[in-house]
Amino acid sequence: MANKKLDYLISDKYEKELLDIDYILEQLEKERVSELNGAKTDGSLSLYAKKLREEIVSLLCKIQTGEDEYNNECSLIN
């Protein structure tokens, strides 16, 4: 596999996706988890884990394929 340098900054091209991941992590850091604080308005730990996994897989697929939209045919981890 040949190493190829990207001609863009991942942090620029995928800023929205990285901000979505950061938001989920912030909620966990602030303990905004319904099992911890009892608030029904906060997400459950399993929901945050699922969302985080989906966001990471989507981002990796976008980087892998070079496409701006998530491609269901991307064969990265699910």
HTML snippet that shows the backbone in 3Dmol.js (N, CA, C, O; Angstrom):
<script src="https://3Dmol.org/build/3Dmol-min.js"></script>
<div id="view" style="width:600px;height:400px;position:relative"></div>
<script>
const pdb = `
ATOM      1  N   MET A   1       0.843  -1.178   0.000  1.00  0.00           N
ATOM      2  CA  MET A   1       0.000   0.000   0.000  1.00  0.00           C
ATOM      3  C   MET A   1       0.885   1.236   0.000  1.00  0.00           C
ATOM      4  O   MET A   1       1.719   1.414   0.888  1.00  0.00           O
ATOM      5  N   ALA A   2       0.704   2.068  -0.976  1.00  0.00           N
ATOM      6  CA  ALA A   2       1.514   3.276  -1.090  1.00  0.00           C
ATOM      7  C   ALA A   2       0.973   4.361  -0.168  1.00  0.00           C
ATOM      8  O   ALA A   2      -0.234   4.589  -0.091  1.00  0.00           O
ATOM      9  N   ASN A   3       1.881   5.018   0.522  1.00  0.00           N
ATOM     10  CA  ASN A   3       1.484   6.143   1.355  1.00  0.00           C
ATOM     11  C   ASN A   3       1.341   7.368   0.474  1.00  0.00           C
ATOM     12  O   ASN A   3       2.239   7.703  -0.299  1.00  0.00           O
ATOM     13  N   LYS A   4       0.204   8.033   0.600  1.00  0.00           N
ATOM     14  CA  LYS A   4      -0.064   9.201  -0.216  1.00  0.00           C
ATOM     15  C   LYS A   4      -0.492  10.332   0.707  1.00  0.00           C
ATOM     16  O   LYS A   4      -1.420  10.173   1.499  1.00  0.00           O
ATOM     17  N   LYS A   5       0.174  11.457   0.607  1.00  0.00           N
ATOM     18  CA  LYS A   5      -0.156  12.603   1.445  1.00  0.00           C
ATOM     19  C   LYS A   5      -1.419  13.267   0.920  1.00  0.00           C
ATOM     20  O   LYS A   5      -1.574  13.474  -0.284  1.00  0.00           O
ATOM     21  N   LEU A   6      -2.307  13.595   1.827  1.00  0.00           N
ATOM     22  CA  LEU A   6      -3.539  14.273   1.443  1.00  0.00           C
ATOM     23  C   LEU A   6      -3.230  15.711   1.048  1.00  0.00           C
ATOM     24  O   LEU A   6      -2.325  16.333   1.604  1.00  0.00           O
ATOM     25  N   ASP A   7      -3.974  16.230   0.096  1.00  0.00           N
ATOM     26  CA  ASP A   7      -3.760  17.606  -0.345  1.00  0.00           C
ATOM     27  C   ASP A   7      -4.693  18.586   0.374  1.00  0.00           C
ATOM     28  O   ASP A   7      -4.936  19.693  -0.106  1.00  0.00           O
ATOM     29  N   TYR A   8      -5.204  18.166   1.517  1.00  0.00           N
ATOM     30  CA  TYR A   8      -6.072  19.010   2.334  1.00  0.00           C
ATOM     31  C   TYR A   8      -5.871  18.643   3.800  1.00  0.00           C
ATOM     32  O   TYR A   8      -5.311  17.593   4.115  1.00  0.00           O
ATOM     33  N   LEU A   9      -6.329  19.509   4.685  1.00  0.00           N
ATOM     34  CA  LEU A   9      -6.292  19.220   6.116  1.00  0.00           C
ATOM     35  C   LEU A   9      -7.595  18.527   6.502  1.00  0.00           C
ATOM     36  O   LEU A   9      -8.681  19.036   6.228  1.00  0.00           O
ATOM     37  N   ILE A  10      -7.484  17.385   7.128  1.00  0.00           N
ATOM     38  CA  ILE A  10      -8.672  16.661   7.567  1.00  0.00           C
ATOM     39  C   ILE A  10      -9.509  17.543   8.486  1.00  0.00           C
ATOM     40  O   ILE A  10     -10.738  17.528   8.413  1.00  0.00           O
ATOM     41  N   SER A  11      -8.854  18.308   9.346  1.00  0.00           N
ATOM     42  CA  SER A  11      -9.577  19.160  10.289  1.00  0.00           C
ATOM     43  C   SER A  11     -10.380  20.251   9.590  1.00  0.00           C
ATOM     44  O   SER A  11     -11.373  20.729  10.139  1.00  0.00           O
ATOM     45  N   ASP A  12      -9.970  20.652   8.396  1.00  0.00           N
ATOM     46  CA  ASP A  12     -10.729  21.644   7.629  1.00  0.00           C
ATOM     47  C   ASP A  12     -11.856  20.991   6.836  1.00  0.00           C
ATOM     48  O   ASP A  12     -13.007  21.424   6.908  1.00  0.00           O
ATOM     49  N   LYS A  13     -11.528  19.968   6.093  1.00  0.00           N
ATOM     50  CA  LYS A  13     -12.510  19.331   5.210  1.00  0.00           C
ATOM     51  C   LYS A  13     -13.632  18.657   5.993  1.00  0.00           C
ATOM     52  O   LYS A  13     -14.784  18.658   5.559  1.00  0.00           O
ATOM     53  N   TYR A  14     -13.299  18.089   7.136  1.00  0.00           N
ATOM     54  CA  TYR A  14     -14.286  17.339   7.910  1.00  0.00           C
ATOM     55  C   TYR A  14     -14.573  18.014   9.251  1.00  0.00           C
ATOM     56  O   TYR A  14     -14.774  17.346  10.265  1.00  0.00           O
ATOM     57  N   GLU A  15     -14.589  19.329   9.240  1.00  0.00           N
ATOM     58  CA  GLU A  15     -14.805  20.099  10.469  1.00  0.00           C
ATOM     59  C   GLU A  15     -16.137  19.745  11.131  1.00  0.00           C
ATOM     60  O   GLU A  15     -16.182  19.550  12.346  1.00  0.00           O
ATOM     61  N   LYS A  16     -17.213  19.659  10.364  1.00  0.00           N
ATOM     62  CA  LYS A  16     -18.529  19.355  10.931  1.00  0.00           C
ATOM     63  C   LYS A  16     -18.530  17.992  11.618  1.00  0.00           C
ATOM     64  O   LYS A  16     -19.038  17.852  12.730  1.00  0.00           O
ATOM     65  N   GLU A  17     -17.961  16.994  10.955  1.00  0.00           N
ATOM     66  CA  GLU A  17     -17.933  15.650  11.515  1.00  0.00           C
ATOM     67  C   GLU A  17     -17.125  15.611  12.811  1.00  0.00           C
ATOM     68  O   GLU A  17     -17.516  14.957  13.778  1.00  0.00           O
ATOM     69  N   LEU A  18     -15.998  16.315  12.819  1.00  0.00           N
ATOM     70  CA  LEU A  18     -15.161  16.357  14.022  1.00  0.00           C
ATOM     71  C   LEU A  18     -15.862  17.102  15.152  1.00  0.00           C
ATOM     72  O   LEU A  18     -15.723  16.732  16.318  1.00  0.00           O
ATOM     73  N   LEU A  19     -16.613  18.149  14.815  1.00  0.00           N
ATOM     74  CA  LEU A  19     -17.379  18.874  15.832  1.00  0.00           C
ATOM     75  C   LEU A  19     -18.491  17.993  16.407  1.00  0.00           C
ATOM     76  O   LEU A  19     -18.772  18.058  17.604  1.00  0.00           O
ATOM     77  N   ASP A  20     -19.119  17.176  15.571  1.00  0.00           N
ATOM     78  CA  ASP A  20     -20.152  16.249  16.058  1.00  0.00           C
ATOM     79  C   ASP A  20     -19.561  15.251  17.052  1.00  0.00           C
ATOM     80  O   ASP A  20     -20.163  14.970  18.088  1.00  0.00           O
ATOM     81  N   ILE A  21     -18.398  14.723  16.737  1.00  0.00           N
ATOM     82  CA  ILE A  21     -17.716  13.783  17.637  1.00  0.00           C
ATOM     83  C   ILE A  21     -17.324  14.497  18.928  1.00  0.00           C
ATOM     84  O   ILE A  21     -17.494  13.952  20.019  1.00  0.00           O
ATOM     85  N   ASP A  22     -16.801  15.711  18.804  1.00  0.00           N
ATOM     86  CA  ASP A  22     -16.407  16.489  19.975  1.00  0.00           C
ATOM     87  C   ASP A  22     -17.606  16.768  20.879  1.00  0.00           C
ATOM     88  O   ASP A  22     -17.482  16.722  22.103  1.00  0.00           O
ATOM     89  N   TYR A  23     -18.760  17.057  20.288  1.00  0.00           N
ATOM     90  CA  TYR A  23     -19.970  17.324  21.071  1.00  0.00           C
ATOM     91  C   TYR A  23     -20.349  16.104  21.916  1.00  0.00           C
ATOM     92  O   TYR A  23     -20.670  16.236  23.097  1.00  0.00           O
ATOM     93  N   ILE A  24     -20.311  14.935  21.312  1.00  0.00           N
ATOM     94  CA  ILE A  24     -20.647  13.711  22.048  1.00  0.00           C
ATOM     95  C   ILE A  24     -19.676  13.512  23.205  1.00  0.00           C
ATOM     96  O   ILE A  24     -20.089  13.187  24.318  1.00  0.00           O
ATOM     97  N   LEU A  25     -18.392  13.708  22.943  1.00  0.00           N
ATOM     98  CA  LEU A  25     -17.385  13.552  24.001  1.00  0.00           C
ATOM     99  C   LEU A  25     -17.568  14.592  25.105  1.00  0.00           C
ATOM    100  O   LEU A  25     -17.381  14.281  26.282  1.00  0.00           O
ATOM    101  N   GLU A  26     -17.931  15.821  24.739  1.00  0.00           N
ATOM    102  CA  GLU A  26     -18.192  16.867  25.747  1.00  0.00           C
ATOM    103  C   GLU A  26     -19.338  16.464  26.664  1.00  0.00           C
ATOM    104  O   GLU A  26     -19.259  16.646  27.879  1.00  0.00           O
ATOM    105  N   GLN A  27     -20.405  15.916  26.081  1.00  0.00           N
ATOM    106  CA  GLN A  27     -21.550  15.495  26.888  1.00  0.00           C
ATOM    107  C   GLN A  27     -21.142  14.414  27.883  1.00  0.00           C
ATOM    108  O   GLN A  27     -21.598  14.406  29.027  1.00  0.00           O
ATOM    109  N   LEU A  28     -20.287  13.513  27.444  1.00  0.00           N
ATOM    110  CA  LEU A  28     -19.800  12.466  28.344  1.00  0.00           C
ATOM    111  C   LEU A  28     -18.913  13.055  29.435  1.00  0.00           C
ATOM    112  O   LEU A  28     -19.014  12.662  30.597  1.00  0.00           O
ATOM    113  N   GLU A  29     -18.046  13.995  29.069  1.00  0.00           N
ATOM    114  CA  GLU A  29     -17.178  14.648  30.062  1.00  0.00           C
ATOM    115  C   GLU A  29     -17.991  15.382  31.115  1.00  0.00           C
ATOM    116  O   GLU A  29     -17.624  15.398  32.289  1.00  0.00           O
ATOM    117  N   LYS A  30     -19.089  15.988  30.698  1.00  0.00           N
ATOM    118  CA  LYS A  30     -19.946  16.744  31.620  1.00  0.00           C
ATOM    119  C   LYS A  30     -20.918  15.834  32.367  1.00  0.00           C
ATOM    120  O   LYS A  30     -21.773  16.301  33.119  1.00  0.00           O
ATOM    121  N   GLU A  31     -20.771  14.521  32.147  1.00  0.00           N
ATOM    122  CA  GLU A  31     -21.632  13.518  32.773  1.00  0.00           C
ATOM    123  C   GLU A  31     -23.101  13.746  32.442  1.00  0.00           C
ATOM    124  O   GLU A  31     -23.977  13.518  33.277  1.00  0.00           O
ATOM    125  N   ARG A  32     -23.368  14.202  31.205  1.00  0.00           N
ATOM    126  CA  ARG A  32     -24.739  14.399  30.727  1.00  0.00           C
ATOM    127  C   ARG A  32     -25.264  13.061  30.216  1.00  0.00           C
ATOM    128  O   ARG A  32     -25.576  12.899  29.037  1.00  0.00           O
ATOM    129  N   VAL A  33     -25.349  12.125  31.129  1.00  0.00           N
ATOM    130  CA  VAL A  33     -25.780  10.765  30.824  1.00  0.00           C
ATOM    131  C   VAL A  33     -26.946  10.440  31.752  1.00  0.00           C
ATOM    132  O   VAL A  33     -26.839  10.590  32.969  1.00  0.00           O
ATOM    133  N   SER A  34     -28.046  10.000  31.178  1.00  0.00           N
ATOM    134  CA  SER A  34     -29.259   9.791  31.975  1.00  0.00           C
ATOM    135  C   SER A  34     -29.061   8.795  33.117  1.00  0.00           C
ATOM    136  O   SER A  34     -29.674   8.941  34.174  1.00  0.00           O
ATOM    137  N   GLU A  35     -28.212   7.786  32.918  1.00  0.00           N
ATOM    138  CA  GLU A  35     -27.976   6.814  33.993  1.00  0.00           C
ATOM    139  C   GLU A  35     -27.236   7.437  35.178  1.00  0.00           C
ATOM    140  O   GLU A  35     -27.338   6.943  36.301  1.00  0.00           O
ATOM    141  N   LEU A  36     -26.493   8.516  34.932  1.00  0.00           N
ATOM    142  CA  LEU A  36     -25.731   9.155  36.011  1.00  0.00           C
ATOM    143  C   LEU A  36     -26.515  10.256  36.710  1.00  0.00           C
ATOM    144  O   LEU A  36     -26.447  10.391  37.931  1.00  0.00           O
ATOM    145  N   ASN A  37     -27.267  11.050  35.931  1.00  0.00           N
ATOM    146  CA  ASN A  37     -27.921  12.207  36.537  1.00  0.00           C
ATOM    147  C   ASN A  37     -29.440  12.095  36.608  1.00  0.00           C
ATOM    148  O   ASN A  37     -30.100  12.962  37.180  1.00  0.00           O
ATOM    149  N   GLY A  38     -29.992  11.045  36.038  1.00  0.00           N
ATOM    150  CA  GLY A  38     -31.433  10.827  36.109  1.00  0.00           C
ATOM    151  C   GLY A  38     -32.264  11.707  35.193  1.00  0.00           C
ATOM    152  O   GLY A  38     -33.488  11.581  35.171  1.00  0.00           O
ATOM    153  N   ALA A  39     -31.636  12.592  34.441  1.00  0.00           N
ATOM    154  CA  ALA A  39     -32.370  13.498  33.549  1.00  0.00           C
ATOM    155  C   ALA A  39     -32.785  12.764  32.281  1.00  0.00           C
ATOM    156  O   ALA A  39     -31.949  12.209  31.568  1.00  0.00           O
ATOM    157  N   LYS A  40     -34.077  12.768  32.012  1.00  0.00           N
ATOM    158  CA  LYS A  40     -34.592  12.090  30.815  1.00  0.00           C
ATOM    159  C   LYS A  40     -34.194  12.831  29.538  1.00  0.00           C
ATOM    160  O   LYS A  40     -34.230  12.254  28.451  1.00  0.00           O
ATOM    161  N   THR A  41     -33.817  14.101  29.663  1.00  0.00           N
ATOM    162  CA  THR A  41     -33.434  14.885  28.483  1.00  0.00           C
ATOM    163  C   THR A  41     -32.034  14.543  27.993  1.00  0.00           C
ATOM    164  O   THR A  41     -31.685  14.849  26.853  1.00  0.00           O
ATOM    165  N   ASP A  42     -31.233  13.914  28.838  1.00  0.00           N
ATOM    166  CA  ASP A  42     -29.882  13.521  28.445  1.00  0.00           C
ATOM    167  C   ASP A  42     -29.910  12.124  27.839  1.00  0.00           C
ATOM    168  O   ASP A  42     -30.788  11.319  28.148  1.00  0.00           O
ATOM    169  N   GLY A  43     -28.949  11.849  26.984  1.00  0.00           N
ATOM    170  CA  GLY A  43     -28.873  10.538  26.339  1.00  0.00           C
ATOM    171  C   GLY A  43     -28.329   9.475  27.277  1.00  0.00           C
ATOM    172  O   GLY A  43     -27.692   9.770  28.288  1.00  0.00           O
ATOM    173  N   SER A  44     -28.598   8.244  26.915  1.00  0.00           N
ATOM    174  CA  SER A  44     -28.058   7.126  27.689  1.00  0.00           C
ATOM    175  C   SER A  44     -26.622   6.864  27.248  1.00  0.00           C
ATOM    176  O   SER A  44     -26.201   7.293  26.174  1.00  0.00           O
ATOM    177  N   LEU A  45     -25.890   6.167  28.080  1.00  0.00           N
ATOM    178  CA  LEU A  45     -24.505   5.833  27.756  1.00  0.00           C
ATOM    179  C   LEU A  45     -24.442   4.998  26.478  1.00  0.00           C
ATOM    180  O   LEU A  45     -23.573   5.216  25.634  1.00  0.00           O
ATOM    181  N   SER A  46     -25.353   4.052  26.339  1.00  0.00           N
ATOM    182  CA  SER A  46     -25.352   3.215  25.134  1.00  0.00           C
ATOM    183  C   SER A  46     -25.682   4.026  23.886  1.00  0.00           C
ATOM    184  O   SER A  46     -25.146   3.745  22.814  1.00  0.00           O
ATOM    185  N   LEU A  47     -26.554   5.026  24.006  1.00  0.00           N
ATOM    186  CA  LEU A  47     -26.874   5.887  22.860  1.00  0.00           C
ATOM    187  C   LEU A  47     -25.652   6.695  22.443  1.00  0.00           C
ATOM    188  O   LEU A  47     -25.353   6.801  21.254  1.00  0.00           O
ATOM    189  N   TYR A  48     -24.945   7.267  23.417  1.00  0.00           N
ATOM    190  CA  TYR A  48     -23.735   8.031  23.095  1.00  0.00           C
ATOM    191  C   TYR A  48     -22.678   7.137  22.451  1.00  0.00           C
ATOM    192  O   TYR A  48     -22.003   7.554  21.510  1.00  0.00           O
ATOM    193  N   ALA A  49     -22.532   5.914  22.950  1.00  0.00           N
ATOM    194  CA  ALA A  49     -21.555   4.982  22.367  1.00  0.00           C
ATOM    195  C   ALA A  49     -21.932   4.658  20.925  1.00  0.00           C
ATOM    196  O   ALA A  49     -21.069   4.630  20.048  1.00  0.00           O
ATOM    197  N   LYS A  50     -23.209   4.414  20.679  1.00  0.00           N
ATOM    198  CA  LYS A  50     -23.681   4.104  19.323  1.00  0.00           C
ATOM    199  C   LYS A  50     -23.451   5.290  18.391  1.00  0.00           C
ATOM    200  O   LYS A  50     -22.948   5.121  17.280  1.00  0.00           O
ATOM    201  N   LYS A  51     -23.821   6.498  18.846  1.00  0.00           N
ATOM    202  CA  LYS A  51     -23.634   7.698  18.022  1.00  0.00           C
ATOM    203  C   LYS A  51     -22.159   7.931  17.722  1.00  0.00           C
ATOM    204  O   LYS A  51     -21.794   8.261  16.594  1.00  0.00           O
ATOM    205  N   LEU A  52     -21.323   7.760  18.721  1.00  0.00           N
ATOM    206  CA  LEU A  52     -19.889   7.963  18.546  1.00  0.00           C
ATOM    207  C   LEU A  52     -19.327   6.970  17.534  1.00  0.00           C
ATOM    208  O   LEU A  52     -18.557   7.354  16.654  1.00  0.00           O
ATOM    209  N   ARG A  53     -19.700   5.716  17.650  1.00  0.00           N
ATOM    210  CA  ARG A  53     -19.254   4.695  16.699  1.00  0.00           C
ATOM    211  C   ARG A  53     -19.701   5.055  15.283  1.00  0.00           C
ATOM    212  O   ARG A  53     -18.906   4.973  14.347  1.00  0.00           O
ATOM    213  N   GLU A  54     -20.965   5.453  15.116  1.00  0.00           N
ATOM    214  CA  GLU A  54     -21.492   5.817  13.793  1.00  0.00           C
ATOM    215  C   GLU A  54     -20.746   7.009  13.204  1.00  0.00           C
ATOM    216  O   GLU A  54     -20.415   7.013  12.018  1.00  0.00           O
ATOM    217  N   GLU A  55     -20.481   8.017  14.027  1.00  0.00           N
ATOM    218  CA  GLU A  55     -19.781   9.215  13.555  1.00  0.00           C
ATOM    219  C   GLU A  55     -18.356   8.883  13.115  1.00  0.00           C
ATOM    220  O   GLU A  55     -17.890   9.372  12.085  1.00  0.00           O
ATOM    221  N   ILE A  56     -17.674   8.058  13.889  1.00  0.00           N
ATOM    222  CA  ILE A  56     -16.289   7.697  13.555  1.00  0.00           C
ATOM    223  C   ILE A  56     -16.241   6.870  12.273  1.00  0.00           C
ATOM    224  O   ILE A  56     -15.410   7.129  11.402  1.00  0.00           O
ATOM    225  N   VAL A  57     -17.124   5.879  12.147  1.00  0.00           N
ATOM    226  CA  VAL A  57     -17.155   5.054  10.936  1.00  0.00           C
ATOM    227  C   VAL A  57     -17.484   5.913   9.724  1.00  0.00           C
ATOM    228  O   VAL A  57     -16.858   5.772   8.673  1.00  0.00           O
ATOM    229  N   SER A  58     -18.459   6.797   9.862  1.00  0.00           N
ATOM    230  CA  SER A  58     -18.829   7.682   8.756  1.00  0.00           C
ATOM    231  C   SER A  58     -17.658   8.559   8.340  1.00  0.00           C
ATOM    232  O   SER A  58     -17.385   8.710   7.149  1.00  0.00           O
ATOM    233  N   LEU A  59     -16.967   9.137   9.311  1.00  0.00           N
ATOM    234  CA  LEU A  59     -15.818   9.994   9.014  1.00  0.00           C
ATOM    235  C   LEU A  59     -14.712   9.206   8.322  1.00  0.00           C
ATOM    236  O   LEU A  59     -14.157   9.664   7.323  1.00  0.00           O
ATOM    237  N   LEU A  60     -14.390   8.033   8.839  1.00  0.00           N
ATOM    238  CA  LEU A  60     -13.341   7.218   8.225  1.00  0.00           C
ATOM    239  C   LEU A  60     -13.704   6.819   6.797  1.00  0.00           C
ATOM    240  O   LEU A  60     -12.842   6.801   5.918  1.00  0.00           O
ATOM    241  N   CYS A  61     -14.968   6.501   6.565  1.00  0.00           N
ATOM    242  CA  CYS A  61     -15.406   6.151   5.205  1.00  0.00           C
ATOM    243  C   CYS A  61     -15.280   7.345   4.265  1.00  0.00           C
ATOM    244  O   CYS A  61     -14.851   7.196   3.121  1.00  0.00           O
ATOM    245  N   LYS A  62     -15.651   8.520   4.743  1.00  0.00           N
ATOM    246  CA  LYS A  62     -15.534   9.723   3.912  1.00  0.00           C
ATOM    247  C   LYS A  62     -14.076   9.992   3.562  1.00  0.00           C
ATOM    248  O   LYS A  62     -13.761  10.343   2.424  1.00  0.00           O
ATOM    249  N   ILE A  63     -13.192   9.828   4.533  1.00  0.00           N
ATOM    250  CA  ILE A  63     -11.762  10.038   4.276  1.00  0.00           C
ATOM    251  C   ILE A  63     -11.248   8.973   3.312  1.00  0.00           C
ATOM    252  O   ILE A  63     -10.518   9.284   2.371  1.00  0.00           O
ATOM    253  N   GLN A  64     -11.629   7.715   3.545  1.00  0.00           N
ATOM    254  CA  GLN A  64     -11.171   6.603   2.716  1.00  0.00           C
ATOM    255  C   GLN A  64     -11.588   6.763   1.261  1.00  0.00           C
ATOM    256  O   GLN A  64     -10.786   6.544   0.353  1.00  0.00           O
ATOM    257  N   THR A  65     -12.845   7.144   1.039  1.00  0.00           N
ATOM    258  CA  THR A  65     -13.374   7.228  -0.320  1.00  0.00           C
ATOM    259  C   THR A  65     -13.165   8.591  -0.958  1.00  0.00           C
ATOM    260  O   THR A  65     -13.270   8.730  -2.176  1.00  0.00           O
ATOM    261  N   GLY A  66     -12.869   9.603  -0.139  1.00  0.00           N
ATOM    262  CA  GLY A  66     -12.712  10.957  -0.661  1.00  0.00           C
ATOM    263  C   GLY A  66     -14.029  11.624  -0.996  1.00  0.00           C
ATOM    264  O   GLY A  66     -14.051  12.691  -1.609  1.00  0.00           O
ATOM    265  N   GLU A  67     -15.134  10.999  -0.598  1.00  0.00           N
ATOM    266  CA  GLU A  67     -16.454  11.550  -0.880  1.00  0.00           C
ATOM    267  C   GLU A  67     -16.954  12.351   0.311  1.00  0.00           C
ATOM    268  O   GLU A  67     -16.558  12.108   1.451  1.00  0.00           O
ATOM    269  N   ASP A  68     -17.836  13.317   0.030  1.00  0.00           N
ATOM    270  CA  ASP A  68     -18.382  14.157   1.089  1.00  0.00           C
ATOM    271  C   ASP A  68     -19.574  13.520   1.797  1.00  0.00           C
ATOM    272  O   ASP A  68     -19.945  13.935   2.895  1.00  0.00           O
ATOM    273  N   GLU A  69     -20.159  12.528   1.175  1.00  0.00           N
ATOM    274  CA  GLU A  69     -21.310  11.843   1.764  1.00  0.00           C
ATOM    275  C   GLU A  69     -20.897  10.449   2.210  1.00  0.00           C
ATOM    276  O   GLU A  69     -20.026   9.821   1.609  1.00  0.00           O
ATOM    277  N   TYR A  70     -21.538   9.976   3.275  1.00  0.00           N
ATOM    278  CA  TYR A  70     -21.275   8.622   3.761  1.00  0.00           C
ATOM    279  C   TYR A  70     -21.777   7.624   2.736  1.00  0.00           C
ATOM    280  O   TYR A  70     -22.900   7.745   2.247  1.00  0.00           O
ATOM    281  N   ASN A  71     -20.966   6.655   2.414  1.00  0.00           N
ATOM    282  CA  ASN A  71     -21.302   5.637   1.427  1.00  0.00           C
ATOM    283  C   ASN A  71     -21.538   4.322   2.153  1.00  0.00           C
ATOM    284  O   ASN A  71     -20.623   3.785   2.779  1.00  0.00           O
ATOM    285  N   ASN A  72     -22.753   3.802   2.076  1.00  0.00           N
ATOM    286  CA  ASN A  72     -23.087   2.544   2.763  1.00  0.00           C
ATOM    287  C   ASN A  72     -22.252   1.372   2.282  1.00  0.00           C
ATOM    288  O   ASN A  72     -22.158   0.356   2.972  1.00  0.00           O
ATOM    289  N   GLU A  73     -21.649   1.495   1.118  1.00  0.00           N
ATOM    290  CA  GLU A  73     -20.847   0.408   0.574  1.00  0.00           C
ATOM    291  C   GLU A  73     -19.422   0.414   1.120  1.00  0.00           C
ATOM    292  O   GLU A  73     -18.638  -0.487   0.820  1.00  0.00           O
ATOM    293  N   CYS A  74     -19.092   1.400   1.900  1.00  0.00           N
ATOM    294  CA  CYS A  74     -17.760   1.484   2.495  1.00  0.00           C
ATOM    295  C   CYS A  74     -17.573   0.270   3.402  1.00  0.00           C
ATOM    296  O   CYS A  74     -18.437  -0.033   4.225  1.00  0.00           O
ATOM    297  N   SER A  75     -16.464  -0.413   3.254  1.00  0.00           N
ATOM    298  CA  SER A  75     -16.273  -1.674   3.977  1.00  0.00           C
ATOM    299  C   SER A  75     -15.396  -1.535   5.218  1.00  0.00           C
ATOM    300  O   SER A  75     -14.708  -2.480   5.602  1.00  0.00           O
ATOM    301  N   LEU A  76     -15.420  -0.368   5.840  1.00  0.00           N
ATOM    302  CA  LEU A  76     -14.687  -0.210   7.097  1.00  0.00           C
ATOM    303  C   LEU A  76     -15.487  -0.853   8.217  1.00  0.00           C
ATOM    304  O   LEU A  76     -16.595  -1.345   8.003  1.00  0.00           O
ATOM    305  N   ILE A  77     -14.913  -0.844   9.413  1.00  0.00           N
ATOM    306  CA  ILE A  77     -15.568  -1.444  10.567  1.00  0.00           C
ATOM    307  C   ILE A  77     -16.991  -0.940  10.749  1.00  0.00           C
ATOM    308  O   ILE A  77     -17.280   0.234  10.523  1.00  0.00           O
ATOM    309  N   ASN A  78     -17.867  -1.834  11.158  1.00  0.00           N
ATOM    310  CA  ASN A  78     -19.264  -1.477  11.450  1.00  0.00           C
ATOM    311  C   ASN A  78     -19.591  -1.835  12.869  1.00  0.00           C
ATOM    312  O   ASN A  78     -20.717  -1.617  13.317  1.00  0.00           O
TER     313      ASN A  78
END
`;
const viewer = $3Dmol.createViewer("view");
viewer.addModel(pdb, "pdb");
viewer.setStyle({}, {cartoon: {color: "spectrum"}});
viewer.zoomTo();
viewer.render();
</script>
